[in-house]
Every structure is written in structure tokens, then in C-alpha cells.
Amino acid sequence: MPNSIGATVALSGGLSDFKGDLSLVICDLWGVMHDGITLNEGAVHAIAEARAHGIKTVFLSNAPRPRTHVRDMLEKMGLPTTLNDYIVTSGGLARDEVRERYSGARLYHMGPESDHNTVDGLPVERVKTPDEADIILATDLDFFEVETHRPWLEGAAARGVPFLCANPDRVVHVGEKLYLCAGSIADLYTEMGGEVHWFGKPMASALTSCLKEVGLAPDTAPERIMMIGDSLQTDMAGAKAAGYKGLFIAGGIHRRELPELYSAARGADTVPVGTFQNIFGANKAVPHAVLESLVW
């Protein structure tokens, strides 16, 4: 049974509010555990404490790269290796799809050459333009502006070339700077009539794959699973799609709306769902609870 949202959204004091109710925490990385530069030490402590209380944890990232790359990056940032054992990435899920469905295809990689590890070793022939491709695998943008991609992709869209989006995020913060991600181009390709295959959040399959990763049965009660993330469009929408609880980290990409949320609460520990939607958008997924930053 899907885990439904109530009439209010809780303003949580920390992950410990849920410690007796959870079997699994699925945690986003960018915007929760780090900002692309620095680890969030409070979040590291929260994940360590969750494990100490018998809660399994797994990192689920929309990073368009294999999990080994993400693990190495986290270790360089200083994340303890004891917390780094379970990682699922959208890039890894996209690689699995290429192996299973597109072996021998002509593949165009959209994104910088520095993302080459996402396509390295795949059973495909790499080509230099979308017009030559049977499939497009996108890890990032080819140009700085979204609209610049329209003429670049119009031939592929017209031919029905599948667009595999290995990073469904639209934007991400790196420190204080905001950058566009491959999801913004996938939206454009959809608008152009193209066929888009999404990997990672908000696809329910990305979240349910985490149960197998940590050894939990697929029929684990959904109310005992929580997705933590800072994106309503990917993290919280994914939680809703899978029927899991959602803990929204509102100090991330939605940080500008956060003061209005706390003001609307007027000191209470909940806000009505309607109030949350008025602030963040009626078309956005509604979480079960909100935190400014992940803490225990």
C-alpha cells in the first residue's frame, strides 16, 4: 500500500525523530551530504547514527557516473569508508540499460569528455554527432544554454532516437553557484517530441533498486523506508512514486523559499499541505517532513 501524505507536513528537528520507524534510509548526496566541494558534517553524523540505531542506509545519486567514481570522490572529500559501502547512481543504471538493450548501437555521448567513464567499456560504437546516433546517452550539456541544443538535436528527435538521461536533475548547486544539468536537456528533447528514458530519481525503479542493494526484501513495508533529498522534483517525487516517506532538505536548491515556510508555521511544528504547496508550487511533490539541513 503506498505511503500516503497526511493533511500536514512536519517541521522536523532531525532524523532521530524517525529512528524507531525506519528500516532503510535512502539518502541523496549532492545538496544533502555535500555541496560539490565540502562535506556536511552534520549529515555524516546523522547517517552514522542511523546505522548505529540499526537502520540500513544507501546513497542514491543522480550522478551520471558509475558508483566507483562517486565512491572515490566521497572518500577524497573525507567521508568515512564505513558509510560508503552502498551506492546507487543514475549513471550506473543507464549503463545497465545500454548493456541490456542497445548492444552494438551507435551511441552519441552528450556531455564533457571528463564523463567518459560513464560510457567506457560499453558494447557500443561511439559517434561524434547526434545525427549519426542510434541512441544518445546524456551525462551533461553540450552547450551553456538549453535552447542552443534545439538545432543540435532536432534531427535525432525527428528520427525517434532514444535519449537516455543519466542525470535527471535540472539544476544543482556547486557551493553557491547554480548549474544546469542533463535533465534540462531531456525536458527540451521531450518538448521536441523526442523519446526520453530517465534514470535515477524520480523514477520509482531507482528507489526500489536500493532495497536489493542493501539486502532488504522487495516487499519491505514502504512506510519503513525514507528518501532524504533536497529536490522536490526528483527526490520527493521519487519517494511519492515508490510509496516511501520523504524527508525534504529545504536548505538546498529551495533555500530561498525556506524562510517563508518557517514564517508560515508561526512556531508550530507542522504546516498544512496547502501552505506548503502555496510556497513551493502546487505541482511539486509534498514530503512527509522538512529539515533545513540533515542532522541527527
C-alpha positions in Angstrom: 0.0 0.0 0.0 1.5 3.4 -1.0 2.5 5.5 1.9 0.1 8.5 1.7 0.7 12.1 2.8 -1.4 13.4 5.6 -3.0 16.9 6.0 0.2 18.5 7.3 3.9 18.5 6.7 6.1 18.1 9.8 8.9 20.5 10.6 11.4 18.0 11.9 14.2 18.5 14.4 16.3 15.8 12.9 16.4 12.3 11.6 16.2 10.9 15.1 12.5 11.9 15.1 12.0 8.7 12.9 14.6 6.4 14.4 12.0 3.8 15.7 10.0 3.8 12.4 12.6 3.1 9.7 14.3 0.0 8.2 16.0 1.9 5.4 17.2 5.4 4.7 17.8 6.2 1.0 19.9 9.4 1.0 20.7 11.8 -1.8 24.3 13.1 -2.0 24.6 16.5 -3.7 22.7 19.1 -1.6 22.4 16.8 1.4 25.8 15.1 2.1 27.9 17.7 0.3 27.7 20.8 -1.9 30.0 19.6 -4.5 33.0 21.0 -2.6 32.6 20.3 1.2 31.0 17.5 3.2 28.1 18.4 5.5 29.5 17.1 8.8 26.0 17.1 10.4 24.7 14.9 7.7 27.7 12.5 8.0 26.9 12.2 11.7 23.2 11.6 11.0 23.9 8.7 8.7 26.4 7.2 11.2 23.8 7.5 13.9 21.1 5.9 11.8 23.3 2.9 11.3 24.1 2.7 14.9 20.4 2.5 15.6 20.0 -0.4 13.2 18.7 1.5 10.2 20.2 0.5 6.9 21.4 3.3 4.7 22.2 3.7 1.0 23.2 6.7 -1.1 21.2 7.2 -4.2 22.7 9.8 -6.5 21.6 11.3 -9.8 25.3 11.5 -10.6 25.8 10.4 -14.3 28.8 8.2 -13.4 29.5 4.7 -12.1 29.3 4.2 -8.4 33.0 3.5 -8.2 33.7 7.1 -9.4 31.2 8.5 -6.8 32.7 6.4 -4.0 36.2 7.7 -4.8 35.0 11.3 -4.8 33.3 10.9 -1.4 36.4 9.3 0.1 38.5 12.2 -1.2 36.1 14.6 0.5 36.6 12.7 3.7 33.5 10.6 4.1 34.3 7.5 6.2 34.6 4.4 4.2 32.3 2.6 6.7 29.5 4.7 5.3 30.4 4.3 1.7 29.6 0.7 1.0 26.1 1.1 -0.6 25.8 3.5 -3.5 23.4 3.5 -6.5 23.8 6.1 -9.3 21.7 7.1 -12.2 24.8 6.7 -14.4 25.2 3.1 -13.3 21.5 2.4 -14.0 21.9 4.0 -17.5 25.0 1.8 -18.2 22.9 -1.3 -17.3 20.2 -0.2 -19.8 22.7 0.2 -22.6 24.2 -3.2 -21.9 20.9 -4.9 -21.8 19.0 -3.2 -24.7 21.5 -1.4 -27.0 24.5 -3.7 -27.5 26.1 -2.8 -30.8 24.3 0.5 -31.3 25.9 3.7 -32.4 26.0 5.9 -29.3 26.4 9.7 -29.0 27.6 10.8 -25.6 26.3 14.2 -24.7 28.5 15.9 -22.0 32.1 16.6 -21.4 34.9 14.1 -22.1 35.6 14.1 -18.4 32.5 12.0 -18.1 34.0 9.3 -20.3 33.9 6.7 -17.5 30.1 6.6 -17.9 30.5 5.2 -21.5 33.8 3.5 -21.2 33.6 -0.3 -21.7 30.0 -0.3 -23.1 29.3 -2.6 -26.1 28.6 0.3 -28.5 30.2 2.3 -31.3 30.7 5.9 -30.3 29.9 8.6 -32.8 30.6 12.3 -32.9 27.2 13.9 -33.5 23.5 13.1 -32.6 22.7 12.9 -36.3 24.9 9.7 -36.6 23.5 8.1 -33.5 21.1 5.2 -32.8 20.9 6.3 -29.1 22.0 9.4 -27.1 23.4 9.0 -23.6 23.4 12.3 -21.8 25.5 13.0 -18.7 25.6 16.8 -19.0 25.1 19.6 -21.5 27.0 20.1 -24.8 26.4 23.9 -24.7 26.0 26.5 -22.0 22.4 27.4 -23.0 19.5 24.9 -23.1 18.0 26.4 -26.3 21.3 26.1 -28.2 20.7 22.3 -28.1 17.5 22.5 -30.2 19.0 22.6 -33.7 21.7 20.2 -32.5 19.1 17.6 -31.5 16.2 18.2 -34.0 17.4 15.6 -36.5 17.7 12.9 -33.8 14.3 13.8 -32.3 12.7 13.6 -35.7 14.2 10.1 -36.3 13.0 8.8 -33.0 16.4 8.4 -31.5 16.1 7.4 -27.8 17.6 9.9 -25.4 19.0 8.2 -22.3 19.2 10.8 -19.5 21.8 9.7 -17.0 21.3 12.7 -14.8 17.7 13.7 -14.4 18.5 16.7 -12.2 17.6 20.0 -13.9 19.9 22.2 -11.7 22.5 21.7 -9.0 24.4 23.9 -6.6 28.2 23.8 -6.5 29.0 25.8 -3.5 26.8 28.9 -4.0 26.7 28.7 -7.8 23.8 27.1 -9.7 24.5 24.9 -12.8 22.2 23.3 -15.3 22.1 19.5 -15.6 21.2 17.0 -18.3 17.6 16.8 -17.1 17.1 20.3 -18.5 18.0 19.0 -22.0 15.8 15.9 -21.5 12.9 18.3 -20.9 13.8 20.1 -24.2 14.0 16.8 -26.1 10.6 15.8 -24.8 9.2 19.1 -25.9 10.6 18.5 -29.3 8.7 15.2 -29.5 11.7 13.0 -28.7 11.7 9.8 -26.8 13.4 10.2 -23.3 14.4 7.4 -21.0 15.0 8.6 -17.4 17.4 7.0 -15.0 17.6 7.8 -11.3 15.2 9.8 -9.3 12.2 10.4 -9.6 11.8 7.0 -11.2 10.3 4.6 -8.6 12.6 1.9 -10.0 15.7 3.8 -8.9 14.4 3.8 -5.3 13.2 0.2 -5.3 16.6 -0.9 -6.6 18.1 0.3 -3.3 16.4 -2.5 -1.4 18.3 -5.1 -3.3 21.5 -3.1 -2.9 21.3 -3.4 0.9 19.8 -6.9 1.0 16.2 -6.0 2.0 13.3 -8.0 0.7 11.3 -6.2 -2.1 8.1 -6.5 0.0 9.6 -4.5 2.9 6.9 -2.2 4.3 7.1 1.1 2.3 6.3 3.1 5.4 9.6 1.9 6.9 11.6 3.4 4.1 12.5 7.1 3.8 14.0 9.1 1.0 16.1 12.1 2.1 16.8 14.8 -0.5 16.8 18.5 -1.4 14.8 18.3 -4.6 11.0 18.2 -4.7 11.1 17.4 -8.5 13.4 14.3 -8.2 13.9 13.2 -4.5 10.5 13.8 -3.1 8.7 12.9 -6.4 10.7 9.6 -6.3 9.6 9.0 -2.7 6.0 9.6 -3.7 6.3 7.3 -6.8 7.7 4.5 -4.7 5.3 5.0 -1.8 8.0 5.8 0.7 8.4 8.6 3.2 10.1 11.7 2.1 12.3 14.0 4.2 12.8 17.2 2.4 16.1 19.1 3.0 14.9 22.6 2.3 18.2 24.4 2.7 19.4 23.1 -0.6 18.2 24.2 -4.0 15.0 25.5 -2.5 16.8 27.6 0.2 15.2 30.8 -0.9 11.7 29.6 0.0 12.7 28.2 3.4 12.2 31.4 5.4 8.7 31.8 4.1 7.9 28.2 5.2 9.1 28.8 8.8 7.3 32.2 8.9 4.1 30.5 7.8 4.5 27.9 10.6 4.4 30.6 13.3 6.3 28.5 15.7 4.3 25.3 15.2 5.9 22.0 14.3 3.7 21.4 11.3 2.3 23.3 8.3 -0.8 22.4 6.3 -0.1 20.7 3.0 -1.9 23.6 1.2 0.5 26.1 2.8 3.5 24.0 1.7 2.1 23.9 -1.9 1.5 27.7 -1.9 5.1 28.3 -1.1 6.8 25.6 -3.2 4.3 25.0 -6.0 1.1 23.1 -6.3 2.6 20.8 -8.9 5.5 19.7 -6.7 5.6 16.5 -4.6 4.8 17.0 -1.0 7.1 15.5 1.6 6.2 14.0 5.0 8.7 16.2 6.8 11.1 19.1 6.3 14.6 19.8 7.7 16.8 22.8 6.8 19.9 20.5 6.8 20.3 16.8 7.5 21.2 16.3 11.2 20.5 13.5 13.7 
